């Protein structure tokens, strides 16, 4: 077989190139592998955290369902099972424990925001409106979920109105709303206007709520009742399919 000097020259050229660039190539490959494995690990970790957070939030919902019965038992000095309840017992403690766990271990997640909504609810029911107000205000400003922001703002407006601050409630209601919440916000605006003795403005708010709810196929029965109570001609509202 003939001796091929061209092959030998190519081999020597490759050896020279490898001596100069081999370390960089290996480092690049190792880095690419590390990045890939790291990304896969991070995704798996996020999925695990999401499953864990979901499981904890399921506990919050389950405890929240039974909280009203426990609260009633505490008021009358007994638990739902008939056992005596100490006067100082917190009927919402079973909700607070998993909710606080979500806030501490899964801060910034949607489940943590939902836990904050649950805590605000039991704070209202437990006679702590100021704490609930602060919590809802925080959600309106810091939640990354626009639906949770809107829900918190709606509940904050109700709380402000119930607390004798209708003007502050209006400030919340007059801000732009996601489409899905617009009807409820206009309906609440109508409620506040009725309480303030402004029937004409309330009619407009209820008509707007009816139009939006009908457009989205949402329930309109209660809004129609409140609107009919004010009398007067209705604005044109499409028929709900």
N, C-alpha and C positions, 0 to 999 in steps of 0.2 A: 504494500500500500504506500502510495506516494506521501511524502511528508508535506503537510499543508502549513506553511508559515503564516498564512492569513489567520487560521484558527488560533495559532499560538499567540499572535499579536492581539487578537480579540480577548483571549483569556488573560493576558497580561494587563490589557486595558481595564478589564473588569476588576481584576485584583486591585489595581491602583484606585479605581473608583470606589471600591468597597472599603479600602483602607481610609479613604477620605470621607466617605459618606455613610459607612455601615452603621456607626453608632447612632447617627441621626435617624436613619431608617428604622432601626430597632426601637429607639426611643419613641418615634412617631407611632409605630405599631402598638407599642405598649400603652401609650397615651390613648390611642383610639379604643383599645380594648377596655382600658380603665373607665373611659367616658361612657362607653356602651353599658358596661356592667353597673356603673354608678347610676346611670339613668334608669336601668331596669330595677335596681334596688330601690331608688327613690319612688318610682311608680308603684312598686309593690308595697312600700311603706305607706304611701298615701292611700292606697286602696285599703290596707289594713286599718289605718286610722279612721277612714271613712266608715268602715264596717263597725268599728268599735264605737264611734260617735253615734252612729245610727242606733246601735243597740242601747246605748245610754239614753238617747232621746226617747226611744220607745218606753223606757222606764218612766221618764218624765210624763209622757202622755198617759200612761196607765195610772200613775199616782195622781195626776191632775184630775182624772175622771172620778176618783174616789175622794178627793179632797173636800168637795162640798159636803158630803155625808159626814166626814170626819169633823169638819168645822161645826156642823149642826150638832153633832154629838158633844163637842167640847163646850158649846154654848149651854147645853142642857145637862152637862155634867156626866155624860156617858159616851162611850164609843159606839160605832154602828153595831158591834157585837153585843152591846149591853153592859160592857165593863165600865167601871167608874173611870173618868178621865180627870187627871189633876187640873185644877183651874189654870195653871201656868203653862200647860202643854201647848205646843204650837201645832195646830192641826195641819199646817202646810209643810211641816219639816220633812215629810217623806218626798215632797216635790223638790224642796230646796237642795237636798243632798245630791241627787243626780244632775240637777240643773247647774249647781255650783261646780260640779265635776267637769261639765262641758265647758264652762267658762274658764276654768283653770288649765285643763289638759288639752282643750281643742279651741283655744282662743283664736278669733278671726275666722272661724269656719261658719258655714250657714247654720249648722246645728247649734253652735254657741249663740248665734243671734236668735234662733227660735227659742232657746232656753231663756234668753233675756226677756222675750215676749211673755213666756210662761211666768217668769218671776214677777214681771210687772203686773200681770193679772192677779196673782195671789197677794201682791202688795196692796192692790186696790181693795180686794176682798178682805184683806186683813187689817184695813184701816190705816194704810201707809201710803196715801196718795202722793206725797212729796217724793218718796223714794221711787214710786212707779213713774212719776213725771220725769225725774232725772234719768231713769233708765231708758224710757222711750225717747227722750230728747237725744241721748247718746246714740241710739240706733238710727234715728233720722239723719244724723250727721256722719256716722262712721261705718254703717253697714255697707258691704260691697254689693248686696243684693237689692236691686231697685224695688222688688215686690215687698221685701221686708221693710225697707225704708218707708214705703207708702203705707203699709199696714200700721207701722209704729206711729206715723204721723196722724193717721186717722184716729187711732186710739188716744193719742196725745190730745188731739182736738176735742174729743169727747170728754176727756178728763178735765181739760181746761174749762169747757163749758159747764160741766157738772160742778166744778169748783168755783163758779161765779166769775169766770174771766172770759166772757164771750168775745171781746175784742182780740184777745190772744188766740182764741180758738179760730177766729176768722183769719188771722195771719197765717195759720197753718193750712186752712182750707183754700185760701186764694192762690196758693202756689200751684204750679203745673202738676198734673196728676197723670200717672200711667193710665192708659185707656181702660183697663180692667177695673180700676178703682174710682173712675170719674163719677159714675152714677151714685155710688155710696157717699162720696164726698159732697156732691150736690144735694143729696137727700139730707145729709147732716146739716149742711148750710141752711137748707129750708127749715129744719127743726129749730135752729138757733134764731132765725129771723122771725119765726112764729112766736117764740118766747119773748122776743124783743118788741112784739107788736108791729111788725112790718109785713102785713099779709101780701101786698103786691110783689115785693121782692121775693117773698117765700114762694109764691106761685111760680115765678120765673125759675127759681132754683129747682122746684119739684118737676116742672115741665122739662127742664134740662136733664134732670136725673131720669125721668121716664123715657125720654128720647134715647139717651145713651144705653140704658138698661135694655130697652127693646131692641136696639141695634145689635147688641151683643148676645141677645137671647137670655138675659139674666132675669131673675124674679122681679116682677113689678107690682105685685099685689099690695104690699104695705105702702109703697110710694103712692100708688093710685088712691088708696084710702086717705092718706094724709093730704093729698092734693084735692080730692073731692070735698074734704071737710072745709076747705077754704072757699069753695064756691067759685063763681066766675067762669069765664070761658077758658077752655084748655087750648094750649098751643097744639098745632098739628103734630101728632105722635104716630109713627108707623105702627101698624098692627103687628104684634109679636107672632112669629111663625109657629 
